[in-house]
Amino acid sequence: MQRFRGFGMTVGTLPTGRLNAITDVSGVQVGHATLLEGDSIRTGVTAILPHNGNLFADKVAAAVYTVNGYGKAVGFEQVRELGSIETPILLTNTLNVGKVADAVIGYMLQNYPDIVTINPLVGECNDGYLNDIHHRVVDETHVFAAIESASDGRVTEGCVGAGTGTGLFNYKGGIGTASRVVATGYTVATLLQTNFGARAELTIMGVPIGAHLEAEKHEPPTQDGSVMMVIATDAPLTSRQLERLARRASFGIARTGTTCHHGSGDFVIAFSTGYTLPKASSADIPRLPDDNQTMNPLFQAVVECTEESVYNALVAATTITGYKGHTVNALSHDKIKHWLGYYRRLN
């Protein structure tokens, strides 16, 4: 699997974790179920587990943030109200959100039968150009498979899970992830389900690559698209502080050229594994101070991770043909290297 750093480029200045992935945050696991069926099914589901224990009993502190709300996110209001997550986070396609939310409820009831209320947390991007989205093929079997296959190792990126049928700057996109370690030793990481941007907007490391590619004569979808951004950290932050991190994710995607279009659903979910709720009383929760020395490196880490996650999704993706014969091409690695090299020589 190709990643952006394979081009010899480094995003930002902070060091990465061991895998440069969201699983660098201790305890976090990721699993995918990918559906590539016949000529028209190109979709899937991705699960992010903050830890591998009982999430309902040992909730993690969390926050959500909406950059542009043209989307179908489930479970955000309770996270805003209570500041915690109590289920795995699931990403899928737009018309499967309800079925996936129901499947998450089923999974939690099966594993923790004493539950009488539950808040499934589900996000989406629309993959209806490559996928026959009306068939709503993602079901409980696939949700269970994504959750139960989740691991804390390397994360498969590109055309996998919830990113199977999504695009990015009118090229093929999908899942991307990255991590950073700040001087205090805490890790910050992101995982993105990308499906946004127009080709002309695409900017990589400050280079307006999309402007050079705009003249190419092939016609991918022109819909506004969406992006789901998940932030994980082991820094013991409160829900309020996590929302501050979540807001910085928009700076990361802005670096890649997007302006968050009218029809784009751009959502952020942020959580901390630094402690669990409600076992820790308010007096026991370790809180980091709101000061420059503490928060600024965490903000920087979010921006760098988000930016690199976009690049990783773009580079890892492969050309896909699907519904009605539609094709979305992967962006040529040679073209990326050519234009990055061209501008580096100019400077």
TORVEXFI-970600 format. One record per residue (C-alpha): residue in three letters; residue number from 1; y, z, x. Coordinates in steps of 0.02 Angstrom, whole numbers, plus 32768, in hexadecimal, padded with zeros to 4 digits. Last residue first. Layout:
ALA, NUM, Y, Z, X .
...
//
This chain:
ASN, 347, 8555, 7F11, 825B .
LEU, 346, 8533, 7E59, 823E .
ARG, 345, 8486, 7E6F, 828B .
ARG, 344, 8460, 7EFA, 820F .
TYR, 343, 8498, 7E89, 8183 .
TYR, 342, 841E, 7DFF, 81B3 .
GLY, 341, 8390, 7E79, 81D3 .
LEU, 340, 839E, 7EC4, 8124 .
TRP, 339, 83A9, 7E14, 80DE .
HIS, 338, 830F, 7DD3, 8139 .
LYS, 337, 82A7, 7E71, 8122 .
ILE, 336, 82C0, 7E70, 8066 .
LYS, 335, 829F, 7DB6, 805F .
ASP, 334, 81FF, 7DC8, 80C4 .
HIS, 333, 81C5, 7E53, 8051 .
SER, 332, 81D0, 7DDA, 7FBF .
LEU, 331, 8200, 7E30, 7F1D .
ALA, 330, 8168, 7E39, 7EAC .
ASN, 329, 816B, 7DB9, 7E23 .
VAL, 328, 816C, 7DDB, 7D69 .
THR, 327, 8100, 7D62, 7D08 .
HIS, 326, 80F8, 7D46, 7C4D .
GLY, 325, 805C, 7CED, 7C12 .
LYS, 324, 8072, 7D29, 7B5F .
TYR, 323, 8051, 7DDB, 7B9B .
GLY, 322, 801F, 7DE9, 7C52 .
THR, 321, 803C, 7DA5, 7D00 .
ILE, 320, 8060, 7E24, 7D89 .
THR, 319, 80A5, 7E0B, 7E39 .
THR, 318, 808B, 7EA6, 7EA6 .
ALA, 317, 80EE, 7F46, 7EB3 .
ALA, 316, 80EE, 7FB4, 7F4F .
VAL, 315, 8196, 7F75, 7F8E .
LEU, 314, 81F4, 7F8E, 7EEA .
ALA, 313, 81AA, 8039, 7EC5 .
ASN, 312, 81CB, 8070, 7F78 .
TYR, 311, 827F, 8036, 7F6E .
VAL, 310, 829D, 8096, 7ECD .
SER, 309, 824B, 8132, 7F16 .
GLU, 308, 82BC, 8121, 7FAD .
GLU, 307, 8359, 8130, 7F43 .
THR, 306, 8315, 81C3, 7EE1 .
CYS, 305, 82DD, 821E, 7F7D .
GLU, 304, 8386, 8208, 7FD4 .
VAL, 303, 83E9, 8243, 7F3C .
VAL, 302, 8378, 82D8, 7F1C .
ALA, 301, 837C, 830C, 7FD4 .
GLN, 300, 8439, 8304, 7FD9 .
PHE, 299, 8444, 8378, 7F42 .
LEU, 298, 83CC, 83F1, 7F96 .
PRO, 297, 8432, 83EB, 8037 .
ASN, 296, 84D1, 840F, 7FD2 .
MET, 295, 8486, 84A1, 7F72 .
THR, 294, 8463, 8524, 7FF4 .
GLN, 293, 84EC, 8514, 8078 .
ASN, 292, 856F, 84E3, 7FF8 .
ASP, 291, 8552, 8578, 7F87 .
ASP, 290, 84F9, 85A1, 7EE6 .
PRO, 289, 8484, 8626, 7F29 .
LEU, 288, 83C7, 8616, 7F20 .
ARG, 287, 836E, 867D, 7E9E .
PRO, 286, 82CB, 86DA, 7EB8 .
ILE, 285, 828B, 870B, 7E0B .
ASP, 284, 8258, 87C2, 7E09 .
ALA, 283, 82EA, 8806, 7DA4 .
SER, 282, 82D4, 8782, 7D1D .
SER, 281, 821F, 87B5, 7D0C .
ALA, 280, 819E, 8746, 7D60 .
LYS, 279, 8107, 872C, 7CF0 .
PRO, 278, 816D, 86C6, 7C74 .
LEU, 277, 817A, 8653, 7CD2 .
THR, 276, 8144, 8613, 7D7C .
TYR, 275, 8196, 8615, 7E28 .
GLY, 274, 81CC, 859A, 7EB0 .
THR, 273, 8175, 8508, 7E58 .
SER, 272, 821C, 84C5, 7E1E .
PHE, 271, 8239, 843D, 7D9C .
ALA, 270, 82A9, 83A7, 7D7B .
ILE, 269, 8299, 8325, 7CF2 .
VAL, 268, 8315, 8294, 7CF3 .
PHE, 267, 8333, 820B, 7C73 .
ASP, 266, 837E, 815D, 7C77 .
GLY, 265, 835F, 80F8, 7BD9 .
SER, 264, 83B9, 8053, 7BF3 .
GLY, 263, 8405, 7FEE, 7B66 .
HIS, 262, 84BB, 800A, 7B95 .
HIS, 261, 8499, 7FED, 7C4E .
CYS, 260, 8484, 8071, 7CD5 .
THR, 259, 84F8, 8028, 7D5C .
THR, 258, 846B, 7FF6, 7DD2 .
GLY, 257, 848A, 7FCD, 7E88 .
THR, 256, 8405, 802A, 7EEB .
ARG, 255, 8483, 80B2, 7F1A .
ALA, 254, 849D, 80D0, 7E5F .
ILE, 253, 83E5, 8100, 7E54 .
GLY, 252, 8403, 8191, 7ECB .
PHE, 251, 84A9, 81C6, 7E7F .
SER, 250, 8453, 81D4, 7DD5 .
ALA, 249, 83D5, 824C, 7E24 .
ARG, 248, 8466, 82C3, 7E47 .
ARG, 247, 846A, 82FD, 7D91 .
ALA, 246, 83B9, 833E, 7DA1 .
LEU, 245, 83EA, 83AE, 7E33 .
ARG, 244, 8470, 8403, 7DC9 .
GLU, 243, 83F1, 8412, 7D3D .
LEU, 242, 837F, 846C, 7DB7 .
GLN, 241, 840A, 84E9, 7DDB .
ARG, 240, 8419, 8511, 7D21 .
SER, 239, 835C, 8520, 7D11 .
THR, 238, 835B, 859C, 7DA1 .
LEU, 237, 8329, 8569, 7E4F .
PRO, 236, 829F, 85B0, 7EBC .
ALA, 235, 8295, 851D, 7F36 .
ASP, 234, 81E6, 84D3, 7F27 .
THR, 233, 822E, 8432, 7EE4 .
ALA, 232, 81FF, 83A9, 7E69 .
ILE, 231, 826C, 8320, 7E1F .
VAL, 230, 822D, 82A5, 7D9D .
MET, 229, 8293, 8208, 7D78 .
MET, 228, 826A, 8197, 7CE4 .
VAL, 227, 82C4, 80F0, 7CEC .
SER, 226, 82F4, 8072, 7C68 .
GLY, 225, 8306, 7FB9, 7C43 .
ASP, 224, 83A1, 7F50, 7C1B .
GLN, 223, 833C, 7EB9, 7BE7 .
THR, 222, 834C, 7E19, 7C4F .
PRO, 221, 8294, 7DF0, 7C62 .
PRO, 220, 8261, 7D7F, 7CF4 .
GLU, 219, 82A1, 7CCD, 7D01 .
HIS, 218, 8286, 7C70, 7DA2 .
LYS, 217, 8306, 7C07, 7DFD .
GLU, 216, 834A, 7C6B, 7E8E .
ALA, 215, 8408, 7C72, 7E91 .
GLU, 214, 840C, 7D2E, 7E73 .
LEU, 213, 83AD, 7D51, 7F14 .
HIS, 212, 8446, 7D5A, 7F85 .
ALA, 211, 84A5, 7DCA, 7F0C .
GLY, 210, 8409, 7E34, 7EF9 .
ILE, 209, 8402, 7E5B, 7FB2 .
PRO, 208, 84AB, 7EB0, 7FB0 .
VAL, 207, 8486, 7F1C, 804A .
GLY, 206, 84B9, 7FD3, 8038 .
MET, 205, 840B, 8011, 8068 .
ILE, 204, 83C3, 7FA0, 7FE2 .
THR, 203, 8435, 7F60, 7F58 .
LEU, 202, 83F4, 7F06, 7EBE .
GLU, 201, 847F, 7EE3, 7E43 .
ALA, 200, 8467, 7E26, 7E39 .
ARG, 199, 83B2, 7E3E, 7E06 .
ALA, 198, 83DE, 7EA6, 7D6D .
GLY, 197, 83AA, 7F5D, 7D65 .
PHE, 196, 8322, 7FC9, 7D18 .
ASN, 195, 8269, 7FEA, 7D01 .
THR, 194, 823A, 8071, 7D7D .
GLN, 193, 81C4, 8104, 7D60 .
LEU, 192, 8205, 8178, 7DE7 .
LEU, 191, 81B9, 8208, 7E48 .
THR, 190, 822B, 827C, 7EA9 .
ALA, 189, 821F, 8300, 7F31 .
VAL, 188, 827A, 8398, 7F73 .
THR, 187, 8229, 8408, 7FF5 .
TYR, 186, 826E, 84B0, 802F .
GLY, 185, 826D, 84DC, 80E7 .
THR, 184, 831E, 851F, 80F2 .
ALA, 183, 834F, 8482, 8153 .
VAL, 182, 8322, 840F, 80C3 .
VAL, 181, 827E, 83B0, 80B0 .
ARG, 180, 8281, 8309, 8055 .
SER, 179, 8208, 82AC, 7FE4 .
ALA, 178, 81E5, 81FE, 7F9D .
THR, 177, 8196, 81AA, 7F05 .
GLY, 176, 818B, 8101, 7EB0 .
ILE, 175, 8131, 80C5, 7E14 .
GLY, 174, 814E, 8018, 7DCC .
GLY, 173, 81B3, 7F81, 7DFE .
LYS, 172, 819C, 7EC6, 7DF1 .
TYR, 171, 823D, 7E64, 7E04 .
ASN, 170, 82CB, 7E57, 7D87 .
PHE, 169, 8326, 7EE8, 7DDD .
LEU, 168, 828A, 7F51, 7DC0 .
GLY, 167, 81FF, 7F27, 7D45 .
THR, 166, 817B, 7F89, 7CE5 .
GLY, 165, 80CB, 7F58, 7CB5 .
THR, 164, 805E, 7FC8, 7D23 .
GLY, 163, 80E4, 804C, 7D40 .
ALA, 162, 809D, 80CB, 7CC5 .
GLY, 161, 7FFA, 80CB, 7D28 .
VAL, 160, 7FFF, 8053, 7DBA .
CYS, 159, 8061, 7FB9, 7DED .
GLY, 158, 80C4, 8008, 7E7C .
GLU, 157, 8091, 80AE, 7EC8 .
THR, 156, 7FF1, 810E, 7EE7 .
VAL, 155, 801A, 81C2, 7F14 .
ARG, 154, 7FCA, 820B, 7FAF .
GLY, 153, 7F79, 82B4, 7F95 .
ASP, 152, 7F99, 8341, 7F1A .
SER, 151, 7F23, 82FE, 7E97 .
ALA, 150, 7F25, 82CB, 7DE0 .
SER, 149, 7E82, 8280, 7DA1 .
GLU, 148, 7E77, 82FD, 7D11 .
ILE, 147, 7F28, 82DB, 7CD5 .
ALA, 146, 7F1B, 821D, 7CDE .
ALA, 145, 7E6E, 821D, 7C91 .
PHE, 144, 7EA4, 828F, 7C01 .
VAL, 143, 7F35, 821A, 7BDB .
HIS, 142, 7EC3, 8182, 7BE4 .
THR, 141, 7E42, 81CA, 7B6D .
GLU, 140, 7EC9, 8209, 7AF7 .
ASP, 139, 7F0D, 8159, 7ADD .
VAL, 138, 7F72, 80D1, 7B32 .
VAL, 137, 7F4F, 8032, 7ACF .
ARG, 136, 7FEF, 802B, 7A6C .
HIS, 135, 7FC5, 7F7C, 7A2C .
HIS, 134, 807D, 7F58, 7A0D .
ILE, 133, 80A1, 7F63, 7AC9 .
ASP, 132, 8049, 7EC1, 7AF2 .
ASN, 131, 8077, 7EDD, 7BAA .
LEU, 130, 80D8, 7E6F, 7C23 .
TYR, 129, 817C, 7E66, 7BC5 .
GLY, 128, 815A, 7F02, 7B5D .
ASP, 127, 815A, 7F7B, 7BEF .
ASN, 126, 81DF, 7FEF, 7BA4 .
CYS, 125, 81F4, 808F, 7C08 .
GLU, 124, 81BC, 813A, 7BD0 .
GLY, 123, 81C5, 81F6, 7BD7 .
VAL, 122, 8154, 8281, 7B97 .
LEU, 121, 8160, 833F, 7B9C .
PRO, 120, 80E9, 8392, 7B20 .
ASN, 119, 8130, 8435, 7AD9 .
ILE, 118, 80A5, 84A4, 7A95 .
THR, 117, 808E, 8520, 7A08 .
VAL, 116, 7FF3, 8580, 79CE .
ILE, 115, 7F99, 8589, 7A76 .
ASP, 114, 7EFC, 85F5, 7A76 .
PRO, 113, 7E8C, 855D, 7A95 .
TYR, 112, 7EC7, 8540, 7B4A .
ASN, 111, 7E62, 84AE, 7B8F .
GLN, 110, 7E43, 844F, 7AEE .
LEU, 109, 7EEB, 8481, 7AA5 .
MET, 108, 7F46, 8446, 7B43 .
TYR, 107, 7EED, 839E, 7B45 .
GLY, 106, 7F09, 8382, 7A8C .
ILE, 105, 7FC2, 83A7, 7A9D .
VAL, 104, 7FC9, 832C, 7B2F .
ALA, 103, 7F70, 82AC, 7AC2 .
ASP, 102, 7FF1, 82C0, 7A38 .
ALA, 101, 807E, 82A4, 7AB5 .
VAL, 100, 8022, 8209, 7AF5 .
LYS, 99, 800F, 81C3, 7A46 .
GLY, 98, 80C7, 81E0, 7A1E .
VAL, 97, 8104, 8194, 7AC2 .
ASN, 96, 8096, 80F9, 7AB2 .
LEU, 95, 811D, 8087, 7A6E .
THR, 94, 818F, 809E, 7B04 .
ASN, 93, 8112, 8095, 7B93 .
THR, 92, 80CC, 8129, 7BF6 .
LEU, 91, 8101, 81C2, 7C5B .
LEU, 90, 80B0, 826D, 7C44 .
ILE, 89, 80EC, 8316, 7C85 .
PRO, 88, 8062, 8399, 7C82 .
THR, 87, 8081, 8426, 7C08 .
GLU, 86, 80E9, 84C7, 7C03 .
ILE, 85, 8191, 8496, 7C4E .
SER, 84, 8221, 8512, 7C53 .
GLY, 83, 82DC, 8526, 7C35 .
LEU, 82, 82D0, 856F, 7B86 .
GLU, 81, 8350, 8509, 7B24 .
ARG, 80, 835E, 846E, 7B91 .
VAL, 79, 82A0, 846A, 7BA8 .
GLN, 78, 828D, 8480, 7AEC .
GLU, 77, 8301, 83EC, 7ACD .
PHE, 76, 82AE, 8378, 7B4B .
GLY, 75, 8201, 8378, 7AFB .
VAL, 74, 81EF, 82BE, 7ADA .
ALA, 73, 825A, 8236, 7B2A .
LYS, 72, 8270, 8192, 7ACD .
GLY, 71, 82FA, 812E, 7B1F .
TYR, 70, 83AD, 80EF, 7B16 .
GLY, 69, 83F2, 8195, 7B51 .
ASN, 68, 8452, 816A, 7BEE .
VAL, 67, 845A, 81EA, 7C7D .
THR, 66, 83F7, 826D, 7C1D .
TYR, 65, 83CC, 830E, 7C77 .
VAL, 64, 8338, 8383, 7C6D .
ALA, 63, 831C, 842E, 7CB7 .
ALA, 62, 8289, 8493, 7CF5 .
ALA, 61, 8242, 853C, 7D27 .
VAL, 60, 8186, 8536, 7D2B .
LYS, 59, 8112, 857F, 7CA7 .
ASP, 58, 807D, 85E9, 7CD8 .
ALA, 57, 8026, 860C, 7C32 .
PHE, 56, 8043, 855D, 7BED .
LEU, 55, 802E, 850B, 7C97 .
ASN, 54, 7F81, 8557, 7CAF .
GLY, 53, 7F5D, 852A, 7D64 .
ASN, 52, 7F66, 8486, 7DC3 .
HIS, 51, 8020, 848A, 7DE7 .
PRO, 50, 80BB, 8424, 7DB8 .
LEU, 49, 8044, 83A0, 7D71 .
ILE, 48, 8088, 82EE, 7D6A .
ALA, 47, 8026, 8274, 7CFC .
THR, 46, 803A, 81B7, 7CFB .
VAL, 45, 8007, 8147, 7C69 .
GLY, 44, 7FD9, 8090, 7C5A .
THR, 43, 8012, 7FE0, 7C37 .
ARG, 42, 7FE9, 7F28, 7C50 .
ILE, 41, 7F83, 7EEF, 7BBA .
SER, 40, 7F9F, 7E37, 7B94 .
ASP, 39, 7F26, 7DC0, 7BEA .
GLY, 38, 7E8B, 7E2B, 7BE8 .
GLU, 37, 7E9C, 7EE3, 7C14 .
LEU, 36, 7EFD, 7F33, 7CA1 .
LEU, 35, 7F11, 7FE9, 7C6C .
THR, 34, 7F3B, 8067, 7CF4 .
ALA, 33, 7F1C, 8122, 7CE2 .
HIS, 32, 7F7E, 8182, 7D66 .
GLY, 31, 7F7D, 8230, 7DB2 .
VAL, 30, 7FFB, 8298, 7E10 .
GLN, 29, 7FF0, 834C, 7E4E .
VAL, 28, 8072, 83CC, 7E81 .
GLY, 27, 802E, 846C, 7ECE .
SER, 26, 809A, 846C, 7F6A .
VAL, 25, 8128, 83EF, 7F62 .
ASP, 24, 80EA, 8365, 7FD6 .
THR, 23, 8096, 831E, 7F3A .
ILE, 22, 813C, 82D0, 7F0B .
ALA, 21, 8127, 8257, 7F9B .
ASN, 20, 815C, 823C, 804F .
LEU, 19, 80A9, 8269, 807E .
ARG, 18, 80CF, 82ED, 8102 .
GLY, 17, 817B, 8317, 80BD .
THR, 16, 8211, 82AE, 80EB .
PRO, 15, 829C, 82D7, 8165 .
LEU, 14, 8351, 82D1, 812A .
THR, 13, 83C5, 8248, 816A .
GLY, 12, 83CF, 81C4, 80E4 .
VAL, 11, 8352, 8139, 80C2 .
THR, 10, 82F9, 8104, 8162 .
MET, 9, 82D1, 804D, 8184 .
GLY, 8, 8244, 800B, 81F2 .
PHE, 7, 8205, 7F93, 816E .
GLY, 6, 816B, 8001, 8155 .
ARG, 5, 81E5, 8085, 811A .
PHE, 4, 81ED, 802A, 8074 .
ARG, 3, 8136, 8044, 804B .
GLN, 2, 80A6, 7FC8, 8049 .
MET, 1, 8000, 8000, 8000 .
//
